[in-house]
Amino acid sequence: MKAPRVRQIAGAGEIEKALGCGEDVRLLLVQEDARREDISRLVLRARELGIPVRTATRNVVSRLCRVRPAEEILALVGRDPDANLEASLARRGAFWLLVGVVYPGNIGMVIRTAEVSGADAIAIDGEFDHEAKRAALRASMRADKFMPVYWRSAASVLDAACATGHSLLALDESGDRAPWQLDLSGPRVFVVGGENGGIPKDVRDRCDAAIRVPMAGFIPCYNLQAAVSAVATERLRQQTCAD
């Protein structure tokens, strides 16, 4: 059975309908000063169902809400932010793997892009201390609260991904096809290399194909986030056309 797409539901009424229809609600985010009775009832029901409930400031909830005027309660559907690696891959959607990326700011931007584009999770292979990890998560605007982020070796991720039938696609300057020339839908692991060294050969050799985002300027490469965004957006376009 196909896993539900990741999406946000805003407002107590819409969330109540979703729960009534058995939708895969994984998390509630509630404005910390919300006092409405319907929100209190909904929070109680969610807790009875075992759905985690988190609170945030009015500004945070308003910034995250996709509708205007902003609602005081939001729901995350389809993706469990606390899932382990195997459970995330079992959803058989988009999964991102960073190998050798060294700048926490770049890592954070890619984490955020992966979350916004509906990925199931992201893994980072690299040597990072606690402070560097914190810096990356801050740069992601704490997207890790809504999508799993793993600090794992590339080999362990690719082994697990192959076991769940994912195709492995490298984002690499050596690629011979543009994003729109490949089928990016379905279970895919998108592998992204470091700012200077690119994807290590042993990882690149395991990939089924390589994507090259077209360039026309003098500077030889895009910022890491820009290349990731181009591929993530093309995946969303293909999914929309298929629906």
N, C-alpha and C positions, 0 to 999 in steps of 0.2 A: 504494500500500500504506500502511495506517495505521501511523503511527510508534508504537513501544512507549511505554506509559505510564511516567512517571518513578516509580521506587520504589527502596527500599533492600533489600538482601539481607544478612543477618547470619550470620556463622559460616563457617568454612572448608568444611565439608561442603556447605552449601547453595550456596555460591558455586561450588564444584567442579561441582555438578550443573548450575548455570546455564550455566557455560562449556561443559559437555558437550552441552547442548541448544542451543547457539548463541545464547544470549540476548545482548542488546546491552549488555554490561558496559562502562562507560565509564571507571571509576575504581575503584581499591582504596584504602581508608584503613586503615592497619595501626597497631596500637599499637606505639610505638617500642621497648618492651622485650619484645615478643612473641618467644618462643624455641621455640615448638612446631614440630616437623618438618613437620607438614602445612601450616602457614602458610608456612613457608619454601619448600616445594615450590610452593605456590599462587602466591606472589609471583614465583618464577622463571618459572612458566608464563605469568603475566600479562605479564611483561616480554617474553617471547618472542612473545606475541601483539600487542605494541605497546600494551598497556593501561597508562596511567600508574599509578604506585604512589606514594602519599604516606604519610607517617608523622605521628603525633600522639601527645600524651601519653595516658597511661591515662585521666586525667580527661576529656579531650576526647572520646576514642572512646566512653567509657562514657556521657557526656552525649548523644552523637549516636545511640547504638544504640537501636533501637526495642524490643528484647526484653530481658527480665531472666531470669537474670543476664546481664549485658552480655557480648558477644562481643569478641574481640581483633582481628577483621578485619571490615570492612564493604565492600560493593560498591554503587556507584551504577549503576543501569540506566536507559538510555533517553535521557539528556540529557548532551551533551558540554559540560562547563564551559568549554572553550576554543573553542567554536564561534564563527564569525563571525556577523554579523547575518543574512546570507542563509541560512546553514545552520540557524540557530535558527528562522527563519520557515518554512523548508521542512518542519519537523516538523508545521506546521499545527495547533498546539494553542493554549494560552493565552499571550499576550504582554502585558506591562504597559508602559505609557508614562506617565511623570510629566512634566508640563509646568508649569514655573513654581513648583514646590515649592522652598522656600528653606531650610528647616531640616534640617540633616544628620540629626538624630535622627529626624525623620519619614520621611525618605528611607530610612534604615536599617531602620526598622520595616516599611516597605512592601516593601523588598527581601526581608526575612526572610519576610513573609507570602506573597509570590509564590513563593518557593522551597518553603516548607512545603506550599503548596497544589498543587505540581506544575507550575508554569508553565514554559514553555520558556526564557524570558529576560525581562529588564526593561531598559528604556532610560530615561535621565534627560536631559531637555532643560533646561539652565540653565547659568549662569555660575558654575562652582565651581573654586576653586584646589585645589592638591594636598592641602592640609590639610583642607579641607572634604570632599573625596572620601574621605580616610582616615577622618574622623570618621563619615561615613555608613556606610562598610563596617564599622567597628568596632561601630556601633549595630546592624548587621544580624547580629552574631555571626559575621561573615565568611562569610555565605551565598554570597558571590561565589566562594568556592572550589568550590562545587557547582552553580552556575548562572551563565550569562553575564550580566554587567552592562555595559551600554554607556552611554557619555556621548555622546549623539548628538542632532542637531536633530530636532524632531518631524516636520518635512517629509520628511527622508530616511527616517525610520522608516515613516511612513505611505505613502510612495511604494513602498517595498519590500514593505510588508504588502499593499497593493492588488494588487501583481504576483503574490502568492502566494495570492490569494483569501480573505484575511481580512476578516471583518466588523469594523467599527470602532464600538465602543460607548463612549459617554461616561458617566462617573459625575459627574452634575451635578445641582444643585438644581433646574434647569429641567426635568429629566426628568419624563415623564408616566407611566412604568411602573416598577413594583417589580421587583427582580431575578427573582422567580419568575414574572413575567409575560412574560419574554423567554427565548428559547432561547440559553443561554450556552455550550452545548457546541460542539464543532467549532473551526475556526480563528477565533479572536477576538483583537482587540487592545482592551484595556481602557484607556481614556484618563482620567487623573486630573489635575485642575488644582491650582493653588497654594492655599495656605492662605487667602489673602485675595482674590486676583483670579479664582480659578476657572480654567476652561479658556479660553484666548484664542479670540476669535470665529473667526479663520481656521482654527484646528484644530477647533473645535466644528462648524463648517459642513461639514467633511469626514466627520463621523461619521454612521453609518447610523441610530442611535437613541441615546436618552439614558436612563440608569437613575437613578432617585431612590430611595435607601434611606429607607423610611418613618421618620418621627420623630413624637414625641408630647409632648416636654417643652417647657420655656420657652426653653432655649438653642437657637439656630437651626441648629446643625449638629453632626455627629459629629466626633470626632477623625478625622484622615485615615486612620489605620490601621484604625479600627473600620469605616469605610465600605468600605474595600478588603476587609477580612476577611469582611464580610457577603456581598459579591459573590463572592469566591473560594470561600467555603463553599457558596453556592448552586450554583455551577458544579459543584463536586464532588458535591453531592447529585444534580444532574441526570445526571451521568455515571454515578453508581452505579445510579440507576433505569433507565438505558438499557442497562446491562450484563446 
